[in-house]
Amino acid sequence: MRKENKNANYISARESRKISRDNRRVTDQLEKRLNRQHVPESEYLCQMRDPKNVVEFDRLSTSFFTDIGVVKAVNGVSFDVPQGKTVGVVGESGCGKSVTSLSLMQLLQRPQGQITGGEIRLNLGDKAIDVAKTPSYVMQHVRGNSVAMIFQEPMTSLNPIFRIGDQVDEVIQLHTSLDKDAVKKRTLEALEMVGIASADRVYSMFPHELSGGMRQRVMIAMALSCSPRLIIADEPTTALDVTIQAQILDLLRNLKDKINASIMLITHDLGVIAEMADYVVVMYAGRVVEKGTAKEVFLSPAHPYTVGLMASKPVINREVERLFSIPGSVPNPINMPDYCFFRDRCDQRFDRCAGPYPCEVQLTATHKVCCWLHEGAKGGEAK
């Protein structure tokens, strides 16, 4: 038995070299397409399915080409981010939340990380582009201008050898034609807008001189400096204590309304999702397993994985010996099963779950789930 397991998980040096050669052949073609210059605009322009959406992910697939195989980090993800709304993307670590957002920004670790399928339709107001087909030089004008990202750990996002003012100034200089004085004025306004009282003093400080909450406010100011249509917040409160978390969430909510932006909030904290999100997308093993309004997902969770996430959340004034955890582990991302990815961990599985991956079932106009338990449900419609 031990020998069989060793053989099953063993890759020889020859096999690894062959995989590397095959991967390099594929990634070279994808990189060549992205690095082209003077590409006709018609190649990456597209039409939004609904003009009221800022972003439409349509069957997005993103893979990482490693020496031991291809990891499908995002596998056919589809959901929308409406204008002026907050969409919370929730799931355990490694489910593909951050990779989905990095695909939208074209900030994947290239050349290993590549968008291999699907569309990401981004509404720029006067036109819409498919990010999956957009060349790199065009995305340089989109990032920070139309789409901005607030990263998880501000200390690693800010450059420790440059002053705060220089780093925020750079973003504004890249996307506007303002002179030096006007750029500084706009930077100070952005710092004041995020609740930094002594903006003049902070402008000339280094990142290490600020607290964690102040650094995160600087990152938010940097993201909002060009009034983007979409703000991607990748676990913006993870490295902060509870009191500062509440302040940052209130700040994001108020600023979203002030500049009429949309927020794509990525987190594994269900409390943050419940407080902030209008819509919720639940991901597992690179796929969307359930999506709907926050009210629908929290009050009527339909997928067993969503139910497990809800049960694992500690409740105030309830004493338990041990917190609930979903048994088992996520399947190997290089060799995913051809049935439901959650089947082996599900306590409600039945014979149908051993078949092909479940299709999407529409429970209401906005509530959808991928689970055989709801096949033929009343009001449900398979997609």
C-alpha positions in Angstrom: 0.0 0.0 0.0 2.8 2.4 0.9 4.6 1.6 -2.4 1.4 2.3 -4.4 0.8 5.6 -2.7 4.5 6.6 -3.4 4.1 5.7 -7.0 0.8 7.6 -7.3 2.4 10.8 -6.0 5.8 10.5 -7.6 6.9 12.4 -10.6 10.3 11.6 -12.2 12.7 14.3 -13.3 12.0 13.3 -16.9 8.3 13.8 -16.5 8.9 17.1 -14.7 11.0 18.4 -17.6 8.4 17.3 -20.1 5.7 19.1 -18.2 7.9 22.2 -18.0 8.5 22.2 -21.8 4.8 21.8 -22.5 3.9 24.6 -20.1 6.6 26.9 -21.6 5.1 26.4 -25.0 1.7 27.4 -23.8 2.8 30.3 -21.6 5.0 31.7 -24.4 2.0 31.9 -26.7 -0.1 33.6 -24.1 2.6 36.1 -23.1 3.2 36.9 -26.8 -0.4 37.8 -27.2 -0.5 40.1 -24.1 2.8 41.8 -24.8 1.8 42.9 -28.4 2.0 46.7 -29.2 -0.3 48.8 -31.3 -3.2 46.3 -31.0 -6.4 47.4 -32.8 -9.0 48.4 -30.2 -11.6 46.3 -31.9 -9.8 43.1 -30.7 -10.5 43.7 -27.0 -13.7 45.9 -27.1 -16.9 44.1 -26.1 -20.5 44.7 -25.1 -21.7 44.5 -21.5 -24.6 42.0 -21.0 -26.2 44.6 -18.6 -24.9 48.2 -18.9 -25.7 48.7 -15.2 -22.9 46.3 -14.3 -19.3 47.5 -13.7 -17.7 44.0 -14.2 -19.1 40.8 -15.6 -17.0 37.6 -15.0 -18.2 35.0 -17.6 -16.8 31.5 -17.3 -13.4 32.8 -16.2 -10.6 30.2 -16.0 -7.2 31.0 -14.6 -4.4 28.5 -14.3 -0.9 28.3 -12.9 1.6 26.2 -15.0 3.9 24.5 -12.5 6.6 21.8 -12.9 4.3 19.1 -11.5 1.2 20.1 -13.6 -1.4 22.7 -14.3 -3.3 24.2 -11.3 -6.8 25.4 -12.2 -7.0 28.1 -9.5 -10.2 29.6 -11.1 -12.4 27.2 -13.0 -15.4 28.6 -14.9 -16.3 31.5 -12.5 -19.3 33.7 -13.4 -20.8 36.6 -11.5 -21.5 40.3 -11.9 -20.6 43.4 -9.9 -23.4 46.0 -10.3 -22.8 49.8 -10.3 -22.8 51.3 -6.8 -23.1 48.0 -5.0 -20.8 45.9 -2.8 -20.3 42.3 -3.8 -18.7 40.1 -1.2 -16.6 37.1 -2.4 -16.3 34.6 0.5 -14.6 31.2 0.9 -11.8 29.4 2.7 -8.1 30.1 1.9 -7.1 28.8 -1.6 -10.6 28.8 -3.1 -9.7 31.3 -5.8 -11.0 34.6 -4.4 -7.8 36.6 -4.7 -6.8 35.0 -8.1 -10.2 36.1 -9.5 -9.4 39.7 -8.5 -5.8 39.5 -9.7 -7.1 38.2 -13.1 -9.3 41.3 -13.4 -6.3 43.5 -12.7 -3.9 41.5 -14.9 -1.6 41.2 -11.9 -1.1 37.4 -11.9 2.4 36.0 -11.3 3.4 35.7 -15.0 4.4 33.9 -17.0 3.2 30.9 -14.8 -0.2 32.5 -14.0 -2.4 33.0 -17.1 -6.0 33.6 -18.0 -6.8 30.5 -20.0 -10.5 30.9 -20.8 -13.7 33.0 -20.4 -14.3 36.7 -20.4 -13.9 39.6 -17.9 -16.1 42.4 -19.3 -15.1 45.7 -17.7 -17.4 48.8 -18.1 -15.3 51.9 -18.5 -18.3 54.2 -19.0 -17.9 55.2 -22.6 -16.8 51.7 -23.7 -16.3 48.2 -22.4 -13.2 46.0 -22.7 -12.6 42.3 -22.3 -9.6 42.2 -19.8 -8.8 38.6 -20.9 -7.9 39.9 -24.4 -6.6 43.4 -23.4 -2.8 43.9 -24.0 -0.6 44.8 -21.1 0.1 48.4 -22.3 -3.6 49.2 -22.3 -4.1 47.7 -18.8 -1.5 50.1 -17.5 -3.9 53.0 -18.1 -6.9 51.0 -16.6 -5.2 49.9 -13.3 -5.4 52.6 -10.7 -7.6 54.7 -12.9 -10.9 52.8 -13.6 -10.1 49.8 -11.2 -8.1 50.1 -8.0 -7.1 47.5 -5.4 -6.6 47.7 -1.7 -4.3 44.9 -0.7 -4.4 42.7 2.5 -1.2 43.9 4.2 -0.4 47.6 3.8 3.2 47.3 5.1 4.2 45.0 2.2 2.2 47.1 -0.3 3.9 50.5 0.5 7.5 51.0 -0.4 9.5 51.5 2.8 12.1 53.8 1.3 9.7 56.4 -0.2 7.6 58.9 1.7 3.8 58.6 1.8 3.3 61.7 -0.4 5.6 60.5 -3.1 3.8 57.2 -3.4 0.3 58.7 -3.6 1.6 61.4 -6.0 2.9 58.8 -8.4 -0.6 57.3 -8.9 -2.1 60.7 -9.8 0.8 61.7 -12.0 0.5 58.4 -14.0 -3.2 58.9 -14.8 -3.7 62.7 -15.0 -1.9 65.7 -16.6 -1.9 67.8 -13.5 1.1 69.9 -12.5 3.2 69.2 -9.4 1.3 71.6 -7.1 -2.1 70.3 -8.2 -1.0 66.7 -7.7 0.1 67.5 -4.1 -3.2 69.3 -3.4 -5.1 66.3 -4.7 -3.0 63.9 -2.6 -3.7 65.9 0.5 -7.4 66.0 -0.2 -7.3 62.2 -0.6 -5.5 61.7 2.7 -8.1 64.0 4.4 -11.0 62.2 2.8 -9.9 58.9 4.4 -9.9 60.5 7.9 -6.2 61.4 8.3 -6.4 64.6 10.3 -2.8 65.9 9.9 -2.4 65.2 6.2 0.5 67.6 5.8 2.6 65.8 8.4 1.7 62.3 7.1 2.5 63.4 3.5 6.2 63.6 4.5 6.4 60.5 6.7 7.7 57.1 5.9 5.4 53.9 6.1 7.2 52.6 9.2 6.3 55.8 11.1 2.5 55.0 10.8 0.3 52.6 12.6 -1.4 49.7 10.8 -4.7 51.5 10.6 -3.0 54.7 9.3 -1.2 52.7 6.6 -4.4 51.0 5.5 -6.0 54.5 5.3 -3.1 55.6 3.1 -3.7 52.5 0.8 -7.4 53.4 0.6 -6.4 57.1 -0.3 -4.1 55.8 -3.0 -6.9 53.6 -4.4 -9.4 56.4 -4.4 -7.1 59.1 -5.7 -8.3 58.8 -9.3 -12.0 58.1 -8.4 -12.2 54.5 -9.8 -15.4 52.9 -10.9 -14.5 49.7 -9.0 -12.6 49.2 -5.8 -11.2 45.7 -5.1 -10.7 45.2 -1.4 -8.7 42.1 -0.8 -9.2 41.3 2.9 -8.5 44.9 3.9 -9.1 44.4 7.6 -7.2 41.1 8.2 -4.1 42.6 9.7 -6.0 45.1 11.9 -7.5 44.9 15.3 -11.3 44.8 15.8 -11.7 48.5 16.6 -9.7 49.6 13.6 -11.5 47.1 11.4 -14.9 48.7 12.2 -13.5 52.2 11.3 -12.0 51.0 8.0 -15.3 49.3 7.0 -17.3 52.4 7.8 -14.8 54.4 5.8 -15.1 52.2 2.8 -18.9 52.3 3.0 -19.0 56.1 3.2 -16.5 56.6 0.4 -18.3 54.2 -1.9 -21.4 56.3 -1.7 -19.4 59.6 -2.0 -17.8 58.7 -5.3 -20.6 56.3 -6.5 -18.1 53.4 -6.9 -18.7 49.6 -6.6 -16.7 47.4 -4.2 -15.6 43.8 -4.7 -14.9 42.7 -1.2 -12.8 39.6 -0.8 -12.7 38.0 2.7 -13.2 34.9 4.7 -14.9 36.8 7.5 -18.6 36.2 7.3 -19.3 39.1 9.8 -17.6 41.6 7.4 -19.7 40.2 4.5 -23.0 40.5 6.5 -22.2 44.1 7.4 -20.9 45.3 4.0 -22.2 43.3 1.1 -25.3 43.7 -1.0 -24.6 40.5 -2.9 -22.6 37.4 -1.9 -20.6 35.0 -4.0 -19.5 31.8 -2.3 -16.4 30.0 -3.8 -15.0 26.6 -3.3 -12.0 25.0 -5.1 -12.0 27.5 -7.9 -15.7 27.5 -8.6 -18.8 29.5 -7.5 -21.0 27.2 -5.6 -23.7 29.7 -4.5 -24.5 33.4 -5.2 -27.4 35.7 -4.4 -28.3 38.7 -2.3 -26.8 38.9 1.2 -30.3 38.3 2.7 -30.9 35.2 0.6 -27.5 33.6 1.3 -27.5 34.3 5.0 -31.1 33.5 5.8 -31.5 30.6 3.3 -28.1 29.1 2.5 -28.7 26.4 -0.2 -25.3 24.8 -0.6 -23.9 22.4 2.1 -20.6 24.3 2.0 -22.3 27.6 2.7 -24.2 26.0 5.5 -20.9 24.7 6.9 -19.3 28.1 6.7 -22.3 29.6 8.6 -22.0 26.9 11.3 -18.3 27.4 11.8 -18.8 31.1 12.8 -18.6 31.6 16.6 -21.8 33.1 18.1 -21.7 35.5 21.1 -23.4 34.2 24.3 -23.3 30.6 23.1 -20.8 28.4 24.9 -19.5 25.4 23.0 -16.7 22.9 23.8 -15.4 23.0 20.2 -16.1 25.2 17.2 -17.6 23.4 14.2 -15.2 22.7 11.3 -16.0 21.1 7.9 -14.3 17.6 7.9 -11.9 16.5 5.2 -9.7 18.6 2.9 -9.9 20.3 -0.5 -9.1 18.0 -3.4 -5.8 18.1 -5.2 -6.0 21.2 -7.5 -3.8 19.5 -10.2 -6.1 16.5 -10.4 -9.6 17.6 -9.6 -12.4 15.0 -9.6 -15.0 14.9 -12.3 -17.9 15.0 -9.8 -18.9 17.7 -7.3 -15.7 19.0 -5.7 -17.3 19.2 -2.3 -18.8 15.6 -2.4 -16.1 14.0 -0.2 -16.6 16.5 2.6 -20.4 16.8 2.3 -22.7 15.3 5.0 -25.7 15.4 2.6 -24.2 13.6 -0.3 -26.2 10.9 -2.2 -25.8 8.7 -5.3 -26.4 11.6 -7.7 -23.3 13.4 -6.4 -21.0 10.8 -7.9 -22.1 11.9 -11.4 -20.9 14.9 -13.3 -20.3 18.3 -11.7 -23.7 19.8 -10.8 -25.1 22.5 -13.1 -26.3 25.9 -11.8 -29.9 25.9 -10.5 -31.8 29.2 -10.2 -33.8 29.2 -7.0 -35.0 32.9 -7.3 -34.3 35.7 -9.7 -31.0 36.4 -7.9 -30.3 33.3 -5.9 -28.4 30.5 -7.7 -26.6 27.3 -6.5 -24.6 24.5 -7.9 -25.8 21.4 -6.0 -27.7 18.2 -7.0 -29.8 18.6 -3.8 -31.8 21.3 -5.6 -32.2 19.6 -8.9 -35.8 20.1 -9.9 -36.5 22.3 -6.8 -39.7 24.3 -6.8 -39.0 27.5 -8.7 -35.6 26.2 -9.6 -34.3 26.2 -13.2 -31.1 24.5 -14.3 -28.7 26.6 -16.3 
